Amino acid sequence: MDAIDWKQVATCWAQSHRTQATIARYLYWARRYVGACLGRGADLAESLTEAPVKRFFAAQVKAGDTSPPAAVRALAYALVGMGHALPAWRPSPPKQPFAPLVREFVAYRLSHRGVAVKSAHFDAELASAFLRSLNRRHRAVAHIRLTDVDAFVEERGRRWAPISVAAGCSTLRAFLAFLFAKGRCRTDLAGLVISPRVRRLNRPPRALPWADVQRILRAIDVRKGLGPRDFAIFLMMATYGMGAGEITGLALDDIDWSARTIRIRRPKTGVVTQLPLLDPIGRALARYLRHHRPAGARDRTVFVNHRLPHARLTGSSALKHRLVMYADRAGVHATFLGTHVFRHTHATRQIEAGMSAKIVGDILGHRRPESTSAYVRGALLRLRLVGLPVPR
């Protein structure tokens, strides 16, 4: 690696919203560490990883002071953003392979039952957990008893919500039926798995009034900080009914500026939908990409984390936190306030406007009409048209 351009490093830190005091402190510790590495002739690229940094500062600073290691980590991320090839700061732990029986079960689910890849991964995790539970009870697969099944479901029920337990029981039934059909288990226990009853219609509608959505969007300051990114994200969610997975997976190549279209992939089903790039969406995306997306971001996804190393956004928890913050700022309060409210609101609004459920389902990337029904329960104006008069 050539000499470090400390001025450019400081610029990268400033672009990731570090304060000048933090930058000054980081520069002190990063220069001190780099100088020590060069002084003993160590390979600088290999030294900018977590293990050697921890060893160096263990004897150099007071216990509990995390600033020195954080400074070197920020230096490594900045150098990667500047185009330098460095080893991973912290190597990912090796993934434990699934047991052959679980892999065979997943292959069957994918090829013969038509489940999505994401659902198949959930199936594999739950089947593996059930096998581990059997091992703890010193029970062979061929001699599974109903008490083993009940104990596993009860243990999951203490940690999972009822709807998650019900989904797990569905997978467990499929796994037990698979074991019996393959001759691995002597007794067919699939029909004896008892799951909690979950009535979808008992859940309150998640759609927000459109006026509340507009108030939330107006509460976002699009002039600075994360405002331009968040405004583009939530505007797309409200306009297209996109979920968190579709937002975080949106790539720069999915936007065709000349054809004025945008390509959306549904992570769960793999369905690809091409929608028109509406003017408000185009302006919000252009403002974010031109002026506010970190210049050092190497990921090809549209929306990235503004903290180094500017990796792609993952999961919905961070987006939910931002949504709740803007809703509080706008004075919007709801029974349920997660990122899926915009998806429900979009579906409800389209049904209220007279669009068929089939078209709404196609836009949302659904394979079955039953999947769309969960999103349109809040279309009360349309539902009133099919209601029967109350007899007197």
N, C-alpha and C positions, 0 to 999 in steps of 0.2 A: 504494500500500500504506500502511495506517495504521501508527502507531508499533508497534514490535516489543515484545511482552510477553516480556521476557527471563526472567522467572521461569517462565513456561510453557515457554519454550524449554529451560531447564535441567531442568524436569520431564520433558520428552520425552526428553532425553538420558539422564537417570537411568533411565527406563523401558526404554531400549535397552541397559542394563547398562554405561553409562559410569561410571567411578569419579569420585569427587568431585574428585580432582586433575586428571583429564582435563577435567571440566566447567569447572573454574576456568580452565584454560589456554585452552580453546575460547572461553569468554566474553570473555577478554581480547582475543584476535585477532579474533573476530567483531565485537565492538563497535568495535574500531579500524578495521576495514575499512568497516563501515556508516557510521561517522562521517566517514571520508574521502569516501565516495560522496555522502553528503548535503551535505558541505561544498562539493563542486564541482558540485552540482545535478544529479547523474546519476540516471537512473531506477533505483531500487533493485531492482526485479524483474528488469530486464535485466542488472543488474550481478551478480546471484547466479547466474552461470553460470561454467563452467570457464575460458573464454578470458580475460575481463577480470580474474578473480581471479589467474590466473597472471601476467598482465602487471603487475598492481599489486605483487605480492609479489616479483617477480623482482629489483627494485631495493631492496626493503625488508628482506629477511632473508638470512641466510647460505645459500649453496648447499647443498643436501641437507636443509634443514630443511623437512619436509613438514607440520608442525603447523599453520601459518597457513592454507594452502589447505584442509587437512582440516577445520579449524574452520568455515570459511565453507561448505564443502560440507555439513557436518553441520547448519549453520544453515538452509540451503536445504531440506534434507530434513525438518527439524523444522517449518518453516513450511508445507510441503506437507501434512505430517501434521496440522497445526492447521487446515487448510482453505483456505490461501492458494493462488491459482493462480499458478504460476511456470513459466517456460520450463524445458525439460529441462536438467539440469546439463551434460550432454554430448550434443549432438545425435547421433542414430544415423547411421552412415554410410549413404549410399544403397545399396540392394541392386542389384547388377548383374543386369540382366534376362537370362534365358536366351536363347540363340540361337533363331531361329524353328524351326530343325530340331529342336532339343531340345524346344521347347514342343509341336511336332507329335507327337513321339515320346511325350511324357508324356500328351498327350490321348488317343492311341491306347491306351496302357497302362491309363488310367483307364476308358475307355468300352468297350473290347473285351476286355481281359484281367482286369478286376475287381480290380486291385491297390488297396491302401489308399493314402490320400493321403500318409501318412508314407513308405510304400515308394516312391511315385511321386516324392517329393522326393529320395530317395536315388538313384533312377534318373536324375533330371535332373542331379544333382551329378556322378555318375559319367560320364554321357554327355558333359557339358561338359568334364570333365577329359580324356576321351579325345580330344575335338576339339582341346583345347589341346595335347595331346601330338602330334597330327598336325601342327598349325601349327609346333611347334618342329622337327619333322622335315621341314618344307616339303613336306608331302604333302596332296594334295587328297582330298576324301572319295570322289570317284569312282575314285580309284586306290589305295585302301587295300591294303596288302600284309600277308601273314601276319607278316612281321618287325615291322611296326608294332604288331600286336596282341600279339605275344610280348614286345616291349619294354615295352609299357604294363603287362601283367600282371606282368612281372618287377619293374618299378619299384614297383608296389603291394605285391608280396610282401616287399620290403625294409622296408616301414613298417607293414604290416597283419598281423594274426594270420591263420593259415590259414583259419579259418572265415569271416573277413571277406573274404579274397581269393576264396573260393569263391562267396560271395554276389555279389561284384562281377563275377566271371566270368559268373554267371547273367544279370545285367543286361546285360553286354557282348554276350553271345550274342543277347539279345532286341534290342538296339540294332542289331547287325549284320544280323540277319534283317529288321528293319524297313527299314534302308537298302536292302537288296537288293530287298525287295518293292516299295518305292517307286521303284525304278529309280535311286536316288542312287549306288549302288555297283555296279560291274560284276561283282564276284565274290561268291558267297555264302560267307562265311568263318565263319558262325555255328557250324557243326559242328566247326571246327578250333580253337576256344578250349579250351585245356587248363587245368583248374583243379586245385588240390591236393585230394586225396581226404580228406574229413573223415568219420570214422565217429562218429556220435553216440553209439553204444553204448559206444565206448571212453572216453568222458568219465565221470569218477566221478559218482555220484549227488550232487545238491546238497542233498538234504533233510537236516535235522538231527533228531536224536531230540527228541521233544516235551519231555523233561525239560530238555534244553539250552535250548530256546526259553523255557521257564519261568524258568530261571536267568538268562537275559539280561534278561527283563522285570523280574525282581526286583532286578536290579542298577541299575535306573534310579531315581534319587531324584525322586519326584513332588512334592516339597515346594517346590522352588525352581528358578530358572534355566530351562534348556531341558528339564528333566526331564518336566514335564507334557505338553509338546508331543511330545517323543520317545516317551513311553510310549503316548500315544494313537496315534501313527503306527505304531509297531511292533506294538501290540496289534491294530490293524486289519489290518495285513499278515498277521499270523499267523492271525487268526480268519477273514478273508474271502479270503485269498490275493491281496490287492491288490499290484500292482506299484508301482514308484516313480512312473510316469507317472499312474497312477490316484490316487495319494495327492496329488501336487502339483496335479492338476487338479480335486480335490474342492472344490466350491463350497458356500457356506453354504446356498444354496437347494436343494442336493441332499439335505439332511437334513430329513425331515418328522417333527417331534417329536410331533405329535398322532397321526399314523398309525403312528409308530414304524417308519419305513422309511428306507432310505438308498439313493440312486441312484448307481451307479458306471458310469463311462464308460471303455471300453477305448480308449486313444488310437490304437492301431495299426489296429484294425478298425472303430472307431466303434460297437461293440455297447454297448447300454445295459442294465444289469442292475439290478433292484430287489431288495434284500435286506432282511431284518428287522433293525431296530436293536436289537441285543442289549443287555441291561442293563449288562454290564461296559463295552461300547463307549460306550453312552450316558453312563455316569458319567464315563468318561475324557474324552470330548469336552466334556461340560458343565463339568467342572473346568477344562479348558484355556481354553474360550471365555469363561467368566465371570471368571476370575481371572488368567490368564497370557497370553492373546493380547494383543499391544500395542494399546492404545486408539487410537493414531493410525494404525493400518493402514487404508488405503483400498481395498485389493484385496478382492474378494469371495471369494477362495479361503479355505478353512478354515485351512490351515497357511501361515504367512508367516515371513519372516526376522525375527528379533528385533533386527537392526541396522537403523538408518535407511537407506532410507525404508520399511522394512517391506514390501518387495515379496514376491510369491509365491515359494515355494520352486521352484527349477528344477533339473532334472537329478537323477541318482542318486548322484553322487560325494559330495555333502555328507552324504546319508543313510548311505552306505556308511561314511564316516568315523565317524559317530556309532555305527553298529552295531558296527564293529570295536572302538571304545573300550569299549562296554558288554560285549562278548564277552570282552575281555581282563580287564575288571573282574570278570566272573563266572567266569573260568577256563575258558571254552569255546574250543576250538581245532578248526578244521576245514580240510580241504584247500581248499575254496572258501567264502568268507564275504563275500557281497555281499547286496544288498537282495533279490535273487531267491530267496534260500534260504527265506524265509518263504513265498513262493508255492509252491515245490516241496514244502516241509514240509506246507503245507495240503493240497495235492493228494494227497500220499502218505498222509497221515493219513485223509483221506476214503475213499480206496480201501481202506485197511486195515480201515476200519470197515464195509465192504461196500457203499458207494455206487457206483453205476454210473459208468463213465467218461463216459458221455453227460451225466449231470447235473453231474459235476465240470467237464467242458468248458464247459457252459452258464454255470456260475458264474464260470469264469475268462474268459469272453467269447471262446471259440474258435469259429471257423467250421468247422474240419475236425477229425475225430477224430485225424488224424496229429499235430496240434498238441498234443493232450492227452497223447499217448504219451510225449513227452519229460519230462513232469512226474510220471509214475507209474512210472518204471523203478525207483524206490527202494522200491516197495511189495513188499518181499521176502516178507512173510508170505503175501500173496495169490498171488505168483508161484510159491511152492513148491507150491501146490495143483494147478497145471497141469503140474508137472514129471513126467517119466517116470522110473520106477525104473531105477537103473543095472544093466545086465545083468551077471550073474556068469559 
